[in-house]
Amino acid sequence: MVAAGSGSGDSARRALQELLNIYQYTLYSYLRLWGLSHDQARDELQEFFLHLIEHSVVGVAEPARGRFRDFLLASLKNHLANRRKHEKAQKRGGDVPHVPIPVRWEEHEGRFGAEPSTTLTPERLFEQSWAREVVGTVVQEVRADYVARGRTELFDALVTRLNDEGDQTRYVDLAAALGMQENAVRIAMFRLRYQLATALRRFVADPVNDAKDVDGEIRHLFQILGPPPPT
């Protein structure tokens, strides 16, 4: 967010595109919950992304003014409030705007269709979706590092047991499955938890840019998700 919201040029544009890529499902699902069809949500989100990218709107989202996701949601609501009166879905074909982000429309719609029914407000669901996207992005980032180092099997085995704090046999089982010493597995788990926690802080710090706010954001994130953060 710091890179995306400061300065101009290709680096800021790329940083913004990366952020929007992370938030694309969260915003898409909000539009669907708001009552738009799949086609309408697709067109609205494309135009919204283009507006942010072309006009560098994110530059006004300074850290002191609040969290990036709050800025995004407020901007999207404003975009919806100022929609043109005619149906945007009529703009299909050559008039559909091109967004320089690979938006996974069918994947998003399938995922949205699989979401359980709920009485929560779209805003609350937006928060939950944001939290899941953050954690998912962090996990994939760390996994990519393990893959690059040829440790994919180790990561996949460890990550499924991160929350088994009360299970005293987990290291014995994992050591046997991985062909490692129990103490080596304990060290590997500690390193993974530390790497995940570090990546999470880095991800959260990018939008808010303040240590105190980072701690608050992480607490808020895990209040939404339930399980404690990795330590």
C-alpha positions as a printed Julia matrix, in Angstrom:
231×3 Matrix{Float64}:
   0.0     0.0     0.0
   2.87    2.37    0.72
   4.3     1.74   -2.73
   0.87    1.81   -4.33
  -0.18    5.02   -2.69
   2.98    7.05   -3.01
   4.64    8.59   -6.01
   3.73    7.68   -9.55
   4.97    5.68  -12.46
   5.24    2.0   -13.21
   6.33    0.85   -9.73
   3.33    2.44   -8.0
   1.01    1.12  -10.69
   2.35   -2.41  -10.34
   2.07   -2.25   -6.55
  -1.55   -1.16   -6.84
  -2.31   -3.92   -9.34
  -0.81   -6.5    -6.96
  -3.0    -5.25   -4.11
  -6.13   -5.28   -6.24
  -5.29   -8.79   -7.4
  -5.28   -9.94   -3.77
  -8.56   -8.2    -2.99
 -10.41   -9.19   -6.16
 -12.53  -12.0    -4.68
 -13.34  -10.0    -1.55
 -14.66   -7.15   -3.7
 -16.4    -9.47   -6.17
 -18.25  -11.31   -3.41
 -19.31   -8.01   -1.86
 -20.84   -6.93   -5.17
 -22.7   -10.22   -5.47
 -23.99   -9.89   -1.91
 -25.02   -6.33   -2.74
 -27.42   -7.87   -5.24
 -25.59   -7.71   -8.55
 -25.59  -10.62  -10.98
 -22.35  -12.29  -12.03
 -22.21  -10.22  -15.25
 -23.05   -6.98  -13.45
 -20.46   -7.64  -10.73
 -17.85   -8.39  -13.37
 -18.49   -5.15  -15.24
 -18.64   -3.05  -12.09
 -15.43   -4.48  -10.71
 -13.58   -3.99  -13.99
 -14.62   -0.35  -14.13
 -13.8     0.14  -10.46
 -10.32   -1.32  -10.88
  -9.69    0.77  -13.98
 -10.81    3.91  -12.16
  -8.38    3.25   -9.29
  -5.49    2.39  -11.61
  -5.94    5.1   -14.23
  -6.6     7.93  -11.77
  -4.17    6.83   -9.03
  -7.04    7.14   -6.57
  -5.25    5.01   -4.01
  -2.75    7.8    -3.58
  -5.24    9.58   -1.34
  -5.47    6.61    1.02
  -2.76    7.77    3.4
  -2.01    5.47    6.36
  -3.3     8.06    8.84
  -6.7     8.05    7.18
  -7.44    4.42    7.97
  -6.97    0.88    6.82
  -6.62    0.05    3.15
  -9.55   -2.37    3.13
 -11.77    0.35    4.65
 -10.66    2.7     1.91
 -11.38    0.11   -0.76
 -14.85   -0.66    0.58
 -15.75    3.02    0.92
 -14.49    3.67   -2.61
 -16.5     0.75   -3.99
 -19.65    1.96   -2.24
 -19.1     5.4    -3.7
 -18.59    3.87   -7.11
 -21.87    1.98   -6.8
 -23.72    5.06   -5.58
 -22.6     6.93   -8.7
 -23.39    4.21  -11.2
 -24.74    5.34  -14.51
 -28.49    4.81  -14.84
 -28.32    2.44  -17.8
 -27.4    -1.22  -17.3
 -23.63   -1.75  -17.48
 -24.17   -5.3   -18.7
 -25.19   -3.83  -22.07
 -21.55   -2.87  -22.6
 -20.51   -6.46  -23.29
 -18.32   -7.34  -26.26
 -15.76   -4.85  -27.52
 -16.9    -2.19  -25.07
 -15.99   -4.21  -21.97
 -13.0    -2.45  -20.38
  -9.7    -4.29  -20.22
  -8.15   -4.51  -16.76
  -4.39   -5.21  -16.52
  -5.08   -7.8   -13.8
  -5.89  -11.47  -14.47
  -9.31  -11.53  -12.78
 -10.54  -15.1   -12.27
 -14.25  -14.51  -12.9
 -15.49  -18.09  -13.16
 -13.41  -19.18  -10.2
 -14.84  -16.33   -8.13
 -18.4   -17.17   -9.11
 -17.91  -20.83   -8.27
 -16.4   -19.92   -4.94
 -19.19  -17.46   -4.2
 -21.8   -20.09   -5.05
 -20.21  -22.48   -2.57
 -20.32  -20.01    0.31
 -22.69  -21.09    3.1
 -25.87  -19.1     3.64
 -25.63  -16.53    6.4
 -27.48  -13.66    8.02
 -24.33  -11.55    8.32
 -24.24   -8.2     6.56
 -22.23   -7.77    3.34
 -19.86   -5.55    5.31
 -19.19   -8.25    7.91
 -18.72  -10.84    5.18
 -16.33   -8.44    3.46
 -14.24   -8.44    6.65
 -14.24  -12.24    6.82
 -13.29  -12.55    3.18
 -10.49  -10.04    3.67
  -9.1   -12.03    6.6
  -9.17  -15.29    4.65
  -7.5   -13.69    1.63
  -4.72  -12.23    3.78
  -3.98  -15.54    5.47
  -4.22  -17.44    2.18
  -1.85  -15.02    0.46
   0.69  -15.27    3.29
   0.55  -19.07    3.35
   1.06  -19.27   -0.43
   3.97  -16.83   -0.25
   5.74  -18.91    2.38
   4.91  -22.15    0.57
   6.49  -20.77   -2.61
   9.73  -20.29   -0.67
   9.64  -23.91    0.5
   8.9   -25.1    -3.03
  11.86  -23.12   -4.36
  14.09  -24.82   -1.8
  12.75  -28.28   -2.57
  10.95  -28.54    0.8
   7.36  -28.77   -0.45
   6.65  -32.04    1.37
   7.92  -30.58    4.64
   5.76  -27.47    4.33
   2.62  -29.41    3.41
   3.12  -31.74    6.36
   3.83  -29.0     8.87
   1.16  -26.51    7.83
  -1.66  -28.95    8.52
  -0.51  -29.27   12.13
   0.06  -25.64   13.02
  -2.87  -25.47   15.41
  -2.29  -28.82   17.15
  -0.82  -27.21   20.25
  -2.51  -29.65   22.61
  -1.41  -32.77   20.74
   1.81  -33.99   22.33
   2.21  -36.77   19.76
   2.21  -34.51   16.7
   6.01  -34.29   16.47
   6.39  -38.05   16.86
   3.88  -38.69   14.09
   5.36  -36.05   11.81
   8.91  -37.28   12.39
   7.9   -40.79   11.43
   6.02  -39.59    8.33
   8.88  -37.37    7.18
  11.75  -39.65    8.13
  13.21  -36.99   10.42
  14.3   -36.8    14.04
  11.63  -35.5    16.4
  13.77  -32.56   17.49
  14.42  -31.63   13.85
  10.67  -31.53   13.25
  10.2   -29.28   16.31
  12.8   -26.88   14.94
  11.22  -26.99   11.47
   7.8   -26.19   12.97
   9.24  -23.27   14.93
  10.86  -21.91   11.79
   7.67  -22.25    9.78
   5.6   -20.49   12.43
   8.18  -17.71   12.63
   8.28  -17.35    8.84
   4.49  -17.2     8.62
   4.3   -14.64   11.42
   7.0   -12.52    9.76
   5.3   -12.68    6.37
   1.97  -11.77    7.96
   3.43   -8.72    9.7
   5.09   -7.62    6.47
   1.86   -8.0     4.53
  -0.22   -6.12    7.09
   2.43   -3.42    7.58
   2.39   -2.59    3.87
  -1.03   -0.91    3.96
  -0.95    0.66    7.43
   2.72    1.55    7.78
   2.67    1.87   11.57
   3.84   -0.71   14.14
   0.99   -0.01   16.53
  -1.57   -0.34   13.75
   0.05   -3.58   12.57
  -0.47   -5.21   15.97
  -4.07   -4.01   16.01
  -4.7    -5.28   12.49
  -3.32   -8.73   13.3
  -5.42   -8.96   16.45
  -8.47   -7.88   14.46
  -7.74  -10.41   11.73
  -7.59  -13.34   14.13
 -10.63  -12.16   16.04
 -12.47  -12.55   12.76
 -10.97  -15.95   11.94
 -10.89  -17.39   15.44
  -7.56  -19.32   15.7
  -4.58  -17.55   17.31
  -1.87  -16.11   15.06
   1.35  -18.09   14.49
   4.08  -17.24   17.01
